[in-house]
């Protein structure tokens, strides 16, 4: 038992003292007659059915068992209101059954006795997930045994207080969920904001110039001293050390990411002269799902070369780089043109002429500088908001466990207990409830695989 301080009148027990712990089973997976479409047979769950499942109650999983499948394995039908608890892959997913249900062997589920509220038990078991995970053993994947599950501590208030706690948690955690959803939506809003800024910047709407009509029509090829890509067959030069080899996967979120790099060892330096990266170069992915992702090489990366899947543009005037970066990252302008020119369905690609053909209206250098400055200013503002959102998300992620901890220390219902002493004393006390549960459990027949009556228990 733990050394937590409980409110007066609460008792702490092991979960095995007040609930039957029920394991599951799986019929032979190779026999399709053992299974039925979800909702058409005997409801049956695997831990995968609770992965990403956000609701409190569940009626069935991805597929049901047939009568034959149920009869051939050790799965056991549990009553509606049972609390389902995954014991492996992963440990600690929880849900309440809406109807009679069985599970595979990846569960150690709980059928509680009289006076234990399913909602209360559901939230309590969510609160001890970390403890349950710490009890898991195994090398391929962690699993917590039935004996250890039975030993998990469980706090028991009176029946009425359990219901009050469950209702309060329903309300509070719904608010947390709504708050999290709003926070989670903000990054997408900021992404749209940044794209709106880029659109305004490269279309002359971000800043009004006296000579805006003087912007000249050009193509990328007119402004580039070099448009190239890496050579084929460089895999023979791969090495554990040597020069950096920049691949398409090194361009993430439109920035150059060198955390995970490959290396090449070129025996002939002339082999890579054309594809050697310099500070100020512009890189564009030209094949694959992430085609058109791009990055300006804003610092000296040392000796590095691009792969055949990366296009390299070197501007005739390096000062063009910052503005042209904005243009080529704009989904309404440069990137749109590149995507429109991409060929191939499953694995789209660009050729170097496609890059040269991208057209734009080019402001003067002075105007470019001012536009870039204003974009940087607005992007910095968006970055600040994004960081504040990330900080808030981290706090919200901890908020659920904080609320659960308060609930099971009795802090959410302190005023209720003071106002309702008759509902937590005498016959209504937790001690009296525990005695009734133990008496019922002593006379209760364990749940077994009821093969002959399985289908009779399934609602048509």
Secondary structure in CASP SS format (residue, H / E / C, confidence):
PFRMAT SS
TARGET T0000
AUTHOR 0000-0000-0000
METHOD secondary structure of the structure
MODEL  1
X C 1.00
X C 1.00
X C 1.00
X C 1.00
X C 1.00
X C 1.00
X C 1.00
X C 1.00
X C 1.00
X C 1.00
X E 1.00
X E 1.00
X E 1.00
X E 1.00
X H 1.00
X H 1.00
X H 1.00
X H 1.00
X E 1.00
X E 1.00
X E 1.00
X E 1.00
X C 1.00
X C 1.00
X C 1.00
X C 1.00
X C 1.00
X C 1.00
X C 1.00
X C 1.00
X C 1.00
X H 1.00
X H 1.00
X H 1.00
X E 1.00
X E 1.00
X E 1.00
X C 1.00
X C 1.00
X C 1.00
X C 1.00
X E 1.00
X C 1.00
X E 1.00
X E 1.00
X C 1.00
X H 1.00
X H 1.00
X H 1.00
X H 1.00
X C 1.00
X C 1.00
X C 1.00
X C 1.00
X C 1.00
X C 1.00
X E 1.00
X E 1.00
X C 1.00
X C 1.00
X C 1.00
X C 1.00
X E 1.00
X E 1.00
X E 1.00
X C 1.00
X H 1.00
X H 1.00
X H 1.00
X H 1.00
X H 1.00
X C 1.00
X C 1.00
X C 1.00
X C 1.00
X C 1.00
X C 1.00
X E 1.00
X C 1.00
X C 1.00
X C 1.00
X C 1.00
X E 1.00
X E 1.00
X E 1.00
X E 1.00
X E 1.00
X E 1.00
X C 1.00
X C 1.00
X E 1.00
X E 1.00
X E 1.00
X E 1.00
X E 1.00
X E 1.00
X E 1.00
X C 1.00
X C 1.00
X C 1.00
X E 1.00
X E 1.00
X E 1.00
X C 1.00
X C 1.00
X C 1.00
X E 1.00
X C 1.00
X E 1.00
X E 1.00
X E 1.00
X E 1.00
X C 1.00
X C 1.00
X C 1.00
X C 1.00
X C 1.00
X H 1.00
X H 1.00
X H 1.00
X H 1.00
X H 1.00
X H 1.00
X H 1.00
X H 1.00
X H 1.00
X H 1.00
X C 1.00
X H 1.00
X H 1.00
X H 1.00
X H 1.00
X H 1.00
X H 1.00
X C 1.00
X C 1.00
X E 1.00
X C 1.00
X C 1.00
X C 1.00
X C 1.00
X C 1.00
X E 1.00
X C 1.00
X C 1.00
X H 1.00
X H 1.00
X H 1.00
X H 1.00
X H 1.00
X C 1.00
X C 1.00
X E 1.00
X E 1.00
X E 1.00
X E 1.00
X C 1.00
X C 1.00
X H 1.00
X H 1.00
X H 1.00
X H 1.00
X H 1.00
X H 1.00
X H 1.00
X H 1.00
X H 1.00
X H 1.00
X H 1.00
X H 1.00
X H 1.00
X H 1.00
X H 1.00
X H 1.00
X H 1.00
X H 1.00
X H 1.00
X H 1.00
X H 1.00
X H 1.00
X H 1.00
X H 1.00
X H 1.00
X H 1.00
X H 1.00
X H 1.00
X H 1.00
X H 1.00
X H 1.00
X H 1.00
X H 1.00
X H 1.00
X H 1.00
X H 1.00
X H 1.00
X H 1.00
X H 1.00
X H 1.00
X H 1.00
X H 1.00
X H 1.00
X H 1.00
X C 1.00
X C 1.00
X C 1.00
X C 1.00
X C 1.00
X C 1.00
X C 1.00
X C 1.00
X C 1.00
X H 1.00
X H 1.00
X H 1.00
X C 1.00
X E 1.00
X E 1.00
X E 1.00
X E 1.00
X H 1.00
X H 1.00
X H 1.00
X H 1.00
X E 1.00
X E 1.00
X E 1.00
X E 1.00
X E 1.00
X E 1.00
X C 1.00
X C 1.00
X C 1.00
X C 1.00
X H 1.00
X H 1.00
X H 1.00
X H 1.00
X E 1.00
X E 1.00
X C 1.00
X C 1.00
X C 1.00
X E 1.00
X E 1.00
X E 1.00
X E 1.00
X C 1.00
X H 1.00
X H 1.00
X H 1.00
X E 1.00
X E 1.00
X C 1.00
X C 1.00
X E 1.00
X E 1.00
X C 1.00
X C 1.00
X C 1.00
X C 1.00
X C 1.00
X E 1.00
X E 1.00
X E 1.00
X C 1.00
X C 1.00
X C 1.00
X C 1.00
X H 1.00
X H 1.00
X H 1.00
X H 1.00
X H 1.00
X H 1.00
X H 1.00
X E 1.00
X C 1.00
X C 1.00
X C 1.00
X C 1.00
X C 1.00
X E 1.00
X E 1.00
X E 1.00
X E 1.00
X C 1.00
X E 1.00
X C 1.00
X C 1.00
X C 1.00
X C 1.00
X C 1.00
X C 1.00
X E 1.00
X E 1.00
X E 1.00
X C 1.00
X C 1.00
X C 1.00
X C 1.00
X C 1.00
X C 1.00
X C 1.00
X E 1.00
X E 1.00
X E 1.00
X C 1.00
X C 1.00
X C 1.00
X E 1.00
X E 1.00
X E 1.00
X E 1.00
X E 1.00
X E 1.00
X C 1.00
X C 1.00
X H 1.00
X H 1.00
X H 1.00
X H 1.00
X H 1.00
X H 1.00
X H 1.00
X H 1.00
X H 1.00
X H 1.00
X H 1.00
X H 1.00
X C 1.00
X C 1.00
X C 1.00
X C 1.00
X H 1.00
X H 1.00
X H 1.00
X H 1.00
X H 1.00
X H 1.00
X H 1.00
X H 1.00
X C 1.00
X E 1.00
X C 1.00
X C 1.00
X C 1.00
X C 1.00
X C 1.00
X E 1.00
X C 1.00
X C 1.00
X H 1.00
X H 1.00
X H 1.00
X H 1.00
X H 1.00
X H 1.00
X C 1.00
X E 1.00
X E 1.00
X E 1.00
X E 1.00
X C 1.00
X C 1.00
X H 1.00
X H 1.00
X H 1.00
X H 1.00
X H 1.00
X H 1.00
X H 1.00
X H 1.00
X H 1.00
X H 1.00
X H 1.00
X H 1.00
X H 1.00
X H 1.00
X H 1.00
X H 1.00
X H 1.00
X H 1.00
X H 1.00
X H 1.00
X H 1.00
X H 1.00
X H 1.00
X H 1.00
X H 1.00
X H 1.00
X H 1.00
X H 1.00
X H 1.00
X H 1.00
X H 1.00
X H 1.00
X H 1.00
X H 1.00
X H 1.00
X H 1.00
X H 1.00
X H 1.00
X H 1.00
X H 1.00
X H 1.00
X H 1.00
X H 1.00
X C 1.00
X C 1.00
X C 1.00
X H 1.00
X H 1.00
X H 1.00
X H 1.00
X H 1.00
X H 1.00
X H 1.00
X H 1.00
X H 1.00
X C 1.00
X H 1.00
X H 1.00
X H 1.00
X C 1.00
X C 1.00
X H 1.00
X H 1.00
X H 1.00
X C 1.00
X H 1.00
X H 1.00
X H 1.00
X H 1.00
X H 1.00
X H 1.00
X H 1.00
X H 1.00
X H 1.00
X H 1.00
X H 1.00
X H 1.00
X H 1.00
X H 1.00
X C 1.00
X C 1.00
X C 1.00
X C 1.00
X C 1.00
X C 1.00
X C 1.00
X H 1.00
X H 1.00
X H 1.00
X C 1.00
X H 1.00
X H 1.00
X H 1.00
X C 1.00
X C 1.00
X C 1.00
END
